[in-house]
Amino acid sequence: MEALLSKAINFKTPLGEILTMRGLITHDHLARALQIQGRDGTRLGDILISEGMTGYYDLYHAVAESHGLSFVDLLKEPPQPGLLDAGDADMYLQLRVIPWRQENDHIIIAVCEVTPEVTGWIRQRFGVQTTLVVTSPIDIRRTVERLFGPAMEKDSCLSLWQKLPQISARITLMPRQKQFTSALLFIGITLAATKPVASALALIVFCHATYFLTMLFKSLVFIVGSRTSSFHESEDQLETLNPHDLPIYTILIPMYKEAASLPGMLDSMRNMDYPASKLDIKLVLEADDAETLEAAYAIKPRYQFDIIRVPPGHPRTKPKACNYALRFARGEFVTIFDADDRPEPAQLKKAVHAFRTLPQDVVCLQARLNYYNAGDNLLTRFFSLEYTILFNVMLSGLERIGIPIPLGGTSNHIALERLKALGEWDPYNVTEDAELGTRLASRGFRTAMIDSFTMEEAPKKITAWINQRSRWIKGYMQTWLVYMREPVQLYRALGWKSFAGFQFFIGLSTFIFLSTPVIWGLSLMLWIAQPYYHTILFPDWLAWLTSINFSLYMISQWCYTLYCARHYHSHSRPIAIAVLCFPLYLVLHSIASYKALWQLIIKPHFWEKTTHGLGNSIFLPGGISTTGENLTPVLIRNNVKGRSV
């Protein structure tokens, strides 16, 4: 074994020479690949495949020859039954090594590369009675998927629950929470039956108080966010990044029934300003989604695109699919892009730069999100204004104040090992991003905003918007219920400021949506029909309180939208109309919140699917307009940065 390993590590013939001698690549291809290798410091084989100069089969045949070893096709000659151990599945994927055959005490091991790390693990795991053969990474990945996929799917569902059940949303209400809720309902019903007027007034005053305090808190956050920019500038410093030092970066792209979105997404990934051979892109597809799988295989993406097929199982959620895909991830950092996303090409470089320059307690980064089809109709303009307020101002204010940032569902970046140590995403939480942001803060870590953006597609129909928003609100409800299981422990972990921010931004925001019909309905009744009601039911002080709260809400919303429209949107009549009507947008939130509450009771883990590929117009910073398929070239040509729509 020792002699064989020594022979294998020292190449007989350079890989490039073998490929050119066999006519598998041209001398021009080899010269180009060596030039890229000198610039980026990537392995030659990875460059050849990522640039489309050769394929897996030819490359790894040449790798085998360069090591003086045999090549084996695991798809045609699968490993001997019973030889593989499920407990080693992660190591098979990480080291790209797998046992293939056994003859008495002698084991034949299939590897993709012969390195000290690989040979060291083989010695430790199997001893010295081994022989090496070469196979391709696809063969090993598909073999592991075939043999251990169901077990890995189950682990991706239950891992967090088994390790940290107290922060898992698998159970909506713990026994103690059920007892408290039952007692609260009993007291409320009893008081309503015995003292209906006093109970109604108490409820109304409570709604008003939470309404006012939440508006006050959000106004403070908005003022801080608008006066100070927390975006960590790195555009001018990207040139200091040495391509040799750029790490492998994993990008997860979960998709379900989105074959139409594939070409645009793959085009965006190909335009990323990052060495192609250092991109580890996972197209995370459901195994029974035949249409999207067929479309993905038909496109034949290159080396940096892996098609991960998630076995069917419950819950069928985005975080479960991403947890499953993490088993195959190779990067130092990981991020998620949705099927409709169009990220800024320099986003990954900016993230790497930020991770290397920010304090060590900053372990997660969030890019700004907005919508490239904001000009489709009034609803998409509302949505774009809302995201401008949130990602350009509010989250910046939260970071400056020191309050946990609820992550967006895409374009958040984190170290892969850190994410695994935290327990990965909660597959039972349908707003897994906001939950992870809270979990990071409760462990003493921070999230920072980076000066980069990702454009998405906004739902253009009210039904689609309500379906999507009800899922988000349901996830906020889940997150609040999970972390309020131990409120004292959460207070100690977060501190008073972050604890209060969690209550206002996660908990009371949802309550505001639910109480809006009460506040607005009461306002209309008081203004229109108060003279006809008894003053005990509607005293003068309640009329004043209602008028003040309603007026403050309208004024604050107009101030938010006017500021953001002036700073981040092109001036136009449609935007002006959207700003004027924006306070009415909250009505839709209330409808979605009641749907979310109902679903939280009857089907808490159901994932409302958002259909993409329906957007028409493209609305970009500075008044840029184009079509969806030409979005990425426009972003590059106009060097869009610093602001989002």
N, C-alpha and C positions, 0 to 999 in steps of 0.2 A: 504493500500500500504506500509506504513512504517513498519508494522509488518511483511509483506511478504518479503520485502527486507532484513530486519534484519535476518529473518529465512534463507533466501537463501544464504546470505553472510557467515553465520556460518554453515559449513558442518555438516551434521548428521553423515555421515560415510566417512572415507577417500576414495578417488577415487581408489587408488591401491587395497584397501581391497575389494571393490565392484567388480572390474574386476577379481580378483583372486577367489572370492567366486563364481562367475558365470562361472568360467572356461574360461574366455575370454583371459586371459594371465596366464602364469605359474609363480610360485614363483621365478624361476630363472630369468624370464623376468623382473619381478618387482624389484628384487635385482639389476639387471644390469641397469635398468632405474634409480633407486634411486642413484646408483653410478655415473651415468652420470649427474644426477641432482646436486649432490654434487660438481662435478667437474666444470660444465658449468653454473649452476644457471638458468637452463631453466625449464619451467613448465613441470610437469610430462606427461601430455597428449600429448604435442608437441613431447616429446622424444619418447613416445610409438609409435606414428605414424611414425615419421621420421626414426625410427629403424625398421619399418615393423613389430612391435609386435602386433598391432591391427589395425582396420580400423575405419573410421570416424563414421559409424553407431553405432558400438558397444561402442566406446569411449563416444560419446555424449549421448547415452542412459544412460551410467554410470554417466556422469556428471549431467544429469537431476536427477537421483536417489540420487546422493550425495547432491544435493541442495533441494531435496524434491519437485521437479517440474516435469511437464509432458514433454514428448519429442514429437516434431512434425516434420514430413518429409515434407518440403516445396515443394519438387518436386512432391509429390503425392497429397498434400493438399496445393496448392499455396495460397498466401495472397488474401484477399478479394479485388475484383476489385475497383479501385478508392481510396484505402486507402493510398497507398504510394505516396509520394511527390517527384518529380524529383529533386527539390532543395535540398533534404536531401540525395541524392544518395551517395555523398562522405562520409557522416557520417555513413550511413548504412555499407559501406565497411570498414571504418576506425575503428568503434567500434564493427563491426559485430553484429548488432542489426537491427531488421526490424519489423514494425507493421504487424500483421497477421490477426486479426479479430477485428470487432467492434460491440458491442451490446449496442445500445443507446449511452450513453456518456462513456461507459466502453470499453477500448482498451486492447487487448491481444497482448503482445510484445514478439517476438521470439528473443532470445539472444544465444550467444555461451558461454558466461561466465558472471558471476555476479560480477562486480567490482564497487567500488565507482565511477569511471569515467563513466561507463555505466549507472548506476542507476541515477547519477546526470544529465546526458543528458536526460534520460527518464522523470525525474521530470520536467525539464525545458521545454521540448518539448511537453509532453503529459499531464502533471499534475499528480495527485495522483490516478485518477480512472483507474488504469492499473493492469494487471496480467501478470506474466512472464511465458513463456514456453521456453524450450531449443531446439535448432536446431544445425545443423553443419555449419561450415564456407563455405563448398562447396554449401550447399543449399542457403545460403544468396548470395554468389557470382553469382551463376547461375540465381537466381531470379533477381538480379540487372541487369545482362547481358541481360536477356530476356526482361525485361520491359524498360530499359533505354539505351541499347546498341547503337541504332541508334543516340540518342541524344548525348551520350558521344562521339561517333565517329565524329559527326559534331563539337562538342566542341574541340576535339583534332585537328581538321583541322583549326578552325577559331579563337581559343583562342588568339594566339599571334597577329594575324591580327587585331582583335578587340581591344586588349589592346595597342599594339605598332605597328601600321601599317607601321611606318617609317623604321622598321628593319625587315619587313616581305618580303620574295621573292615572295609573291603571284602575285604581279605585277612586271614584269621585269624592265621596265623603267617608272618612274614617268613622268608626263607631262613636267616638266622642263628639265628632262634628255632627253626626246624625242626631245624637241626643240633644245637643245644643240647639240645632235647627228646629227639632220637634218642640222643644220647650219654648223657643221664641215664637213659633207659630201658634202654639196653644195660648200663650200670654196675649199675643196680638188679637187673636180671634175672641178671646174672653173680654178684653178691654173694648173691642169694637162692638160687641153685643151688649155690654153693660153701660158703657159710656161712649156712645158713637160720636157725639160732637167733639168732646175733648180728645178722643183718639184721632179723629180726622184732623183736627187742628195740630196735634202733636206730630202727626206724619207729615203734614204740609210744611211745618216749621223745620222739621229735620231735613226734608228735601231741599228747602230753601237754603239752609245752613251749609249743607254739603255742596250745593250748587255754587254758592258764593265763595266758599273756601277753595273749591277746585278752580274756579275762575281766577281767584287771587293768586293761587300757586302757579298756574299756567302763565299768567301775565308776568309774574316775576321771572319765570324761566325764559319767556320770550324776550323780555327786556335784556336779560343777561346774554342770551344767545345772539341777539341782534347787535349788541354793542361790542362784543368780543368774538372773534373767530377762533374756534378751537381746531379748525382743520390744520393738520400738521403738514405744512408745506414741504414738498419734496421734489416738485417738478424741476427746479433748477439744480437739484443735487443728484438727480438720477445718473448724471454723467460720471459721478464718483463711484458708481457701482461697477465692480470688475465682473464681466460675464463669467469668468472662471469661478467666482465665488457665489454665483446665483444657485440656490438649491433647487432640487426637484420640487415642483409645485403640483399638488393634486387638486383637480377641479372636478367636483361632482355635479352632474347635470341630470337630476331626476325628471323623468318624462313618463307620462301615461296617456295613451291615445293622442299623441301629438306628432304624428308623422309629418304633417304639413309644416311644423316648426323646425324640423331637422335641418334643412339646407341653410336657413338664415342663422341658426345657432352655430353650426359647424363653420360657416363663413366668419362669424365673429371670433370664434376660437382661433381660426387660422390667422387672423389679423392681430392677435395679441402680440404686443411688443415684448416677447420673451423667447429665449432659445427654444425652438420646437422640440429638440431632443430632451429638454428638461421639463416638458409638460407631461403630466400624467392625468389625462382627461378620461373620466369614467362616464359613459352614457348609461345611466341607471334606469333600466327598463324592466317592466313586469314581464315575467316569463310567459304569461298568457296574452300579452298584448301583441298579437301576431302582426297587425298592420304596421306598428311602429318598428318592430324588430325587422320585418322585411324591408322597410324603407332604410333602416340603418345599415343593414348588410348590403343593400343595393348600392348605397353611396360609397361603400368600401373605404371608410376613413383610415388614415395611416396609423403609424406606430403609436402616436401619443393618444389615440382614441381607443379605449377598451370598452367593449359592450358587455355590461354586467346585467345578467338576467336574474331578477329577484324572484325566488320561488313564491307561489301563492301562499297567503297566510293572513291571519288577523292579528293586529289591525292593518289595513292597507292604507298606510299613511306615508307621507314624504319622509319624516324622520326615520321611520322603520327602514325604508328603502336606502336612505343614506347610511344608516348604521351598518346595513348589510354590505354596502359598497366599500365601507372603511376597511373591511377585511382584506381588500385587494389593493388598498392605497399604498403608494411608495414614497410620497412626498414628505418633505419636512413640514410644510404648511399645507392647509386645506381650505378651500372655499367652496361655496355653492353658487351656481348660476341656474336660474330657471330656463325653461325652453324658449321663452320669449325675450330673454335678456339680451341686451347689447351693451356689454361693459366697455368702458374706456380702455383702449389698447394698452396703456401704461399702468393699469391698475395693479397688476401683480408686482411690478418693480417698485411701485410706490409702497406697497404693503411690506415688501422685504426691507426696503429702506427704513420704514417706520419701525418695524420690529427691532431693527439693529440700532436705532438711535433713541427710542423712547425708554423710559424707566422699565425695569424688569417686571414690575407688577402689572404693566399693560400687556395682557396676553391675547387680546382680541381687538380686531379693527373692523370698523363699519364704514363702508362707502355710502355716498348719498344715492338715493333712488328717486327716479321720476319717470314720466311716461312720454314716449315718443309719438303717441297718437292723441295728445291732449286736445288737438283741434277738431276731433271728430264730432263732438256735440257738447252740450252744456254739462252732462254728467262727467265726461272725461276731463273737462276743464276744472270742474269742482275737485275731482280726484287729484289732478296735477297741482292745483293750489294747495290742497291739503298736504300732499307730500312735500311741497316746497316749504311749507310752514314747519313740518315735522323734521325733515332731514337737513334742511339748510339753516334752521334757527333753533328749534326746540331741543333737538338732541345735542347740539352744540352747547346750549344753555345747561342741560343736565350734566354734561361732562364738566363744564366750568364750575358748577356748584358742587359737584362730587356726588351726584345721584346716579344709581345704576341705569344704564342705557338699555332699553328694550330693543334688542337687535331686530333688523329687518329680515325678511325671509330669504334674502339673497345677498350676495356680495359682502358677507361677513367672513373675516379671515382669522384663523387660529392655528397654532402649532398642533400637528397631528397627535403627537405624544401627549400634549396637554389635554386635548379633547378626550382621548381615551382614558387618561387618568381621572378626568371629571365624570366619567360614566357615559360619555357620548350623548346623543340627543335622546329625549324622552319620546319613544315611539307612540305613546298614548296621549301626548299633548298635541293638539292640532295647531297650536301656535308655538312650536318648539323653539323658535328663535327668541321670543321674549322670555321664555322660561330659562333658556341657557344664559341670557344676559343677567337674570336675577341670580342664578346659581353661581355664576362667576363672581358677582359682587359679594354673595354670602360667604365665599371662600377667601375673600380678601383681595381679589383681582380686579382690574379695571379694564374697561373698554374705551377705545379712543376713536374719534372720527378722523378719516383720512381725506385728503383733498383729491378725491376721485369720484366718479359717478358711474351708475349703471342705469340705462334706459330700459323700461319695461313697456308692456302693452296693457293699457287700462281697459277694464270691461266697459263696453259701450252701451250695454242694455241694463236696465234697472234690475231685472231678475238676476242676471249674472253678477251684478255688483252686490246685491243683497246676499246671494249665496256665498260669495267670497268673504264679505265683511262679517256675516254671521259666524263663519268659521273662525275668523280672527278674534272676534269678541268672545266666542265660546272658549278659545284658548286662553284669553286673558282671565276669564272666570276660572278655568282649570288652574292656571298658575297662581292666582290669588288664594284659592282654596287649598292648594298643595302647601304653599309656604306659610299660610296662617294656621296650619296644624299645630305648630309650635311657635306662637307669636313672640313669646319671651326670648326664645333661642334666636329667632330671626332678628329681633331688636338688638340683641347683644352682638350678633354677627355683622349687622349692617351699620349700627350706630343710629342715633336719633334722626339725623338728617336724611340718610338713605332710606331708613325705615319709613319716614314720612313721605318721601318721594315715591316709594313703592306703593303706599296706600293711595296717594293722589293719582299717580299715573297708570297704575294697573287696576287697583280696586275701585276707587271712587269714579274713575272715568267711565267704567262700565255701569255703575249705579246711576251716573248722570244720564246716560243714554236711556236707561229704564225709567227714570223719573221725569224726563223731558215732557212726555204727554201730560203728566200731572201739572207741571209748572206752566206749560203753554196753555193747556186747557183751562186752568184756573185763571190765567191772565185774561183770556178771551171772555170768560164768564164775568169776571170782575169789571172789565172795561165796558162790556156791552149790556149786561143785565143786572148789575149790582143793585140798582134801586128796587128791583122786584124781589130781592132776597132779604131774609131777616139778618140784622146786623150781628147777631150772636154767631151765625155761621160764617159770615164774611165781615169781620170788624174792620174798621178803618186802617188799623196798623197793618193788617194782612194785605190790604189793597196797596198800601205804600210799599211794603216789602216786596210784593210781587212785581210792581212797576219798576222798582229799582233793580231787582235781579234781572228781569227781562231786558231792561234798557242796557245794563252793563254787559250782558251777554252779546247783544246785537252790536254794541260799540266795540267790544273787544274783538269780535270776529271780523268786523270791517277793518279795524286797525291792523290785524294780522295779515289779512289778504291784501290790503292796500300796500303795506310795506313790501310784501313778497312780490306782488305784481310789479311794483315799481323797480325793484332791484333785480329780479330774476326772470321776468317775462317781458316779451316785446309788447309795446303799447298798441292795443287794438280794441275795437268795439266789442268783439266777443269776450275778451278777457274782462273788460269793464262790466259787462252784463253779469259775468260769472262772479265777480267781486261783489256786485250789488246784491245778488241773490244768494250768496254763499251761506248766510245764517240758516236759510231754509234747508240746506244740505243735511243739517242735524236730524231732520225728520226721518230721512232714510236710515240714519244710524239707529234711531229708536225702533224702527221696524225690524232691522237686522238684529238688534239686541234681544227683542222678545223671541225671535226665531232661535237665536243662540241659546237663550234660557230654556226654551222648550226642548231643543236638541240635547242640551246638557243633561236633562232628566231622562229622555227616552233613548238616545244614542250618542253618548258623550264622545266616542272615538270615531264617529263618522266623518270622513273627509269630503267636504264639498268641492268637487272638481271644477276648476276654472278653465273654460275653453279659450284657447289662444288662436291667433291667426285671423282675427276678425277686424283688426284695426286698419284704418285707411291712411289718414294724414299723418305726417311726421312733423312734430313741433319740437324745435331744438332751441338752445340758448341763442340770443341775438337775432331771433326771427328767422333762423334757418328752416327751410322746409324742403322735404324730399319725400321719397317713397320708401316703404319698409325694406325692400331688397337692396336699396342703395345707402342704407343708413351708415354702415361702418365706413365706407370710403368718405362719406361726408364728414364724419367725426374726425377722421384723420386729416382730411384736407383743410378743415377749418380750425384744427388744433383746439377743439373745444375743451376748456378747463376752467376750474375755479368756481363755476356757478352751474347750477342745473335749472331746468325749466321750472 
